[in-house]
Amino acid sequence: MSITKFKLFGNLDLQAVVKDPDFKEDSVREVIILPVLKELGYENQSIVRSKSLKHPFLKIGSNKKRAIKLVPDYIMKVENNYAWVLDAKSPSQKVIDSDHIEQVYSYASHPEIRSTYFAICNGIEFALYRREHTDTPILLFTIEDIEEYWGKLVMYLSPNSFQVGKSFSYDNTSFVGNAFIRSDRSSSIFDYSKRPLLEEIPVRKQAARRHFGVHPYFTRQTWNVVAEYIKNFSKPGDLILDPFAGSGVTAIEAMMNNRRAINMDINPMAVFMVQANISPVNRYELTEAFEQVKDEYIKNEPKTEEEIKKAIKKYPQPKPLKLPKGSDVQTVDQLFSKKQLAQLGLLKFLILKQSNENIKKTLLLMFSVMVARVNLTFHDGPDGGGDSSALRYYRYRIAPKPTTVNFVKCFEARLKRILPAKKEMEYFINDQTISNIQVMKGTATNLKFLPKESVDYIYTDPPYGKKIPYLDLSVMWNAWLDLEVTEEDYQQEAIEGGEHNKSKKEYNTLMAQSIKEMYRVLKYDRWLSFVFAHKDPEFWHLIIETAESCGFEYIGAVPQKNGHSSFKKHQNPFTVLSGQLIINFRKVQSPRAILKANLGMDIADIVMQTIEGIIAKNNGATLEQINDELIIRGLELGFLDLLKKEYSDLTGILTSCFDFNEDTELFTIKTDGRFKTQIDVKLRVRYYLISYLRRMERENRMVTFDEIVLYILPLLKNGLTPENQTILSILEDIADPIEHDYWRLKRTGQVRLDDL
Ligand SMILES: C[S@@+](CC[C@H](N)C(=O)[O-])C[C@H]1O[C@@H](n2cnc3c(N)ncnc32)[C@H](O)[C@@H]1O
C-alpha cells in the first residue's frame, strides 16, 4: 500500500507552504486534509463537516439554557456510524497540545459519536489517538513523511478498517447434536484465516472421565466445548495455550486431539491437579500401590483417642494457615476433627513412602480429593454427591451437620474414578508424548518463557472479578499438599476483593496485561477464544478495548452454556445472559475496529434487525436465543444500557411482529411474511426455503424447483434478488432432489430439520 506525495498534494511545496502566514486552518483543511481523506477512501457523503453536537452536560448563560455546542471539523462515516473524528489546526498550533487533545477527545466520546479514534492535523504533523489512550498517540508523523506512514494510516483509518459488530454470514452447516457446526470446505488445506465461528455446542459435561469426578475445582469449562474449539481453530501438532488454566481442560483436550499444550495457572493447587491427573502410570502398578497403601492404612488406622493423639504427632499435618475472612474458623487445621487430622495424616504419610513419582503424584491427587471430603465443611448433596463448602459456597463454612465419610470406602471410590481417567488419556498422554504438554505455575501477565509469535491457539477462561478468590479458597489444599503461595502470587492473581482487597482497577490492569501477553505470543492469523462470564458489561468494554488496542480483531461472540448457569436469571432480561459468552479474536496484520452505534441512531431498527437475523440464522429462535443475541449486539455496539431501559420486556414486539410455535417454543417470521430489515440474502433464502419445504411436507405436497423459485422470489422483492443458481445451491444444502425434479428436505442425521 503506497502513495506518493505528488498523488496527494500535486506539486505543493509542503515546507514552504506551512511557513506561509496566510496558510491557516482553512488551508490545512482544503489542501492537506481533504486529499488525504479522499485517498483513504472517504467519499463526500461519508465526510461530515462541522457537525454541531450538544455538549452533554455543560450549559452557559445566566438562565443556563443555552447549551454549549461542540463542532468537530470532520467526522468520517462508515456504514452510517461515525468511525473517527479529525480536527484541523493551523500550523502554529501543536498537535500534541493537551488542550487540543482534550477538545477532540470530547468530540470522539460524545454520545452521538463514540468513535474509536480521533486525529489532529495542523498541516505539518498528523497525530492519531485511540479514544481510550489519550496520553500517547498511536501514530504521529510529519506530513512530509506521509509516504512512509501511509500503510499504517490505511490500516487504522480506511473505511475497511471498521466493522459493525458481527455480521451474519451464510455458510455450509453440518449438524452435530443440537448445534450447527459450519463445515470446513477446504478440509485438505487448513486455512487459519478462514475458520468459521462455532455455534453453541450442546454440553456433554459428565461424559469424559478424565475431567469429571477426578478432582473438584471451583469452575470448569465443559470439555467437549473446549475440544470443538481446539479442533476448529487449530490443527494437529499446533501449540495451544491456556494461561488461566484451572483444572486443565484446555491442555488435556489439546493433547487428546494431537496438539501440544501449555497449561499455566497461578494457583499451585490447580497446577498440582493437572500434573497429577496427566502423569502417565501403569494402571496395574497404580492399583497395586493403592492396595498396599490401603492395607497399611487399615492396619494402622487411629481409632482411640490415644491413637489419634499419637497419629497427629507422628504423621504430617497441614500448616495452620490462616483462612480467609468470613470463614467459620481461623486456621486450616480447625476445619478438621482430630480424628480427620489423624486419618488424613496417616494416609499422606503412607503415600509419600511410594518410590514411583508418578504413582505417588496420582495417589496424592486421590488424597487431595479425600481432603475435600473428609473435613467439617463437607456435607452430602441432595444428589448423593456433596461438596466441601469452599467449592460450593466459596466460603469455609462449618456444615451444620458435617457428613462423616467412611474413609476407606471413600479412598476406594477415588481409585474407581482415577483408573478410567488414566485409561482414557493413556493413548494420547503417555511417556512418549508427555513432553508435549507443559504444566506450570505462573502468571498470565508474564509469559516471557514463550517467544513472540510461538503459539497457534489460545482458549482461556479467566476469573470473573469478585466471584471466586481462587488462592484464598484453595488454602485448605495448599496447606495439606505443602504448596507454597507467595505474596507475589497474591499480587498477580487477577481477582477483585479477596483477602488482599484487590480493587477493580487492579483486576482490570492484570487482565489487560495478560491480554497483551497473549497477543505477543500468538502467531499471526491465529485465534484467541476468551470466555466471558463476567456479570458486569463494563468488563466487556475492557476486554474488547484492550484486545483491539493490542492489535486483535474482534470476530464475534457466541453464547455458550457451560452445563450450569453462571449468570442468575433476572427479571429484566438484559441484565444477564443465559450462559457465558465465548469472544473470538484473531491476530491479524490489519485489524478492523468495531464501530459503536451512535446513540442518535434508531435502536428499534437494530433490535428488529437482530431479532430477524437470529431467526433467519437458526430458522426460528427461542426467547433465550433472541435475548442473548440482543445482549451481544448491545455490548458490541455499546447500547446495552438503552436496551435495558427501553426493551425490558420483549414480549410486545415479539408477539406482534412474529409467529410463535408453542410446541417448539420458537419465534418465526409470520407465515408468508417478509423480513423487514436487511438480512443477508442467502440467509433469507435459506430461511424461506426451509419453512416452505417444511410446510409442503406437512401438507403432503411435492414441489419442483420452478415452483420453489416462484414462491421465494416475491418474498425477496425488497432486497437484492438472488440468481436462480444461488437459490439452487442453497437448496442443495438443505434438501435432496427426488424424482421428477421434486425436492424434499434432508432427513435427520444430515440436517435435523424437525428440531429447527
Ligand atoms: C475460571 S478459572 C479457570 C477454570 C478452567 N477453565 C477450568 O476449566 O478448570 C480461572 C483461573 O485463573 C487462575 N488465575 C487467576 N489469576 C491468574 C494469573 N494472574 N495468572 C494465571 N492464572 C490466574 C485462577 O487460579 C483460576 O484457576
The ligand as an SDF file (V2000), in Angstrom:
LIG
                    3D

 27 29  0  0  0  0  0  0  0  0999 V2000
  -12.2800  -19.5410   35.7490 C   0  0  0  0  0  0  0  0  0  0  0  0
  -10.8520  -20.3210   36.3390 S   0  0  0  0  0  0  0  0  0  0  0  0
  -10.3490  -21.3540   35.0310 C   0  0  0  0  0  0  0  0  0  0  0  0
  -11.0770  -22.6460   35.0110 C   0  0  0  0  0  0  0  0  0  0  0  0
  -10.6480  -23.5320   33.8610 C   0  0  0  0  0  0  0  0  0  0  0  0
  -11.0990  -23.0130   32.6040 N   0  0  0  0  0  0  0  0  0  0  0  0
  -11.1250  -24.9540   34.0190 C   0  0  0  0  0  0  0  0  0  0  0  0
  -11.8050  -25.4450   33.1090 O   0  0  0  0  0  0  0  0  0  0  0  0
  -10.8410  -25.5570   35.0380 O   0  0  0  0  0  0  0  0  0  0  0  0
   -9.6700  -19.0730   36.3700 C   0  0  0  0  0  0  0  0  0  0  0  0
   -8.2870  -19.4890   36.8160 C   0  0  0  0  0  0  0  0  0  0  0  0
   -7.3940  -18.3870   36.6810 O   0  0  0  0  0  0  0  0  0  0  0  0
   -6.4080  -18.5040   37.6920 C   0  0  0  0  0  0  0  0  0  0  0  0
   -5.6990  -17.2100   37.8090 N   0  0  0  0  0  0  0  0  0  0  0  0
   -6.0410  -16.0760   38.4420 C   0  0  0  0  0  0  0  0  0  0  0  0
   -5.1280  -15.1130   38.2260 N   0  0  0  0  0  0  0  0  0  0  0  0
   -4.1760  -15.6460   37.4390 C   0  0  0  0  0  0  0  0  0  0  0  0
   -2.9880  -15.1630   36.8520 C   0  0  0  0  0  0  0  0  0  0  0  0
   -2.5870  -13.9140   37.0350 N   0  0  0  0  0  0  0  0  0  0  0  0
   -2.2740  -15.9960   36.0690 N   0  0  0  0  0  0  0  0  0  0  0  0
   -2.6490  -17.2750   35.8710 C   0  0  0  0  0  0  0  0  0  0  0  0
   -3.7750  -17.7910   36.4100 N   0  0  0  0  0  0  0  0  0  0  0  0
   -4.5230  -16.9930   37.1770 C   0  0  0  0  0  0  0  0  0  0  0  0
   -7.1670  -18.9750   38.8990 C   0  0  0  0  0  0  0  0  0  0  0  0
   -6.3180  -19.6040   39.8110 O   0  0  0  0  0  0  0  0  0  0  0  0
   -8.1770  -19.9280   38.2540 C   0  0  0  0  0  0  0  0  0  0  0  0
   -7.7180  -21.2480   38.2980 O   0  0  0  0  0  0  0  0  0  0  0  0
  1  2  1  0
  2  3  1  0
  2 10  1  0
  3  4  1  0
  4  5  1  0
  5  6  1  0
  5  7  1  0
  7  8  2  0
  7  9  1  0
 10 11  1  0
 11 12  1  0
 11 26  1  0
 12 13  1  0
 13 14  1  0
 13 24  1  0
 14 15  1  0
 14 23  1  0
 15 16  2  0
 16 17  1  0
 17 18  1  0
 17 23  2  0
 18 19  1  0
 18 20  2  0
 20 21  1  0
 21 22  2  0
 22 23  1  0
 24 25  1  0
 24 26  1  0
 26 27  1  0
M  CHG  2   2   1   9  -1
M  END
$$$$
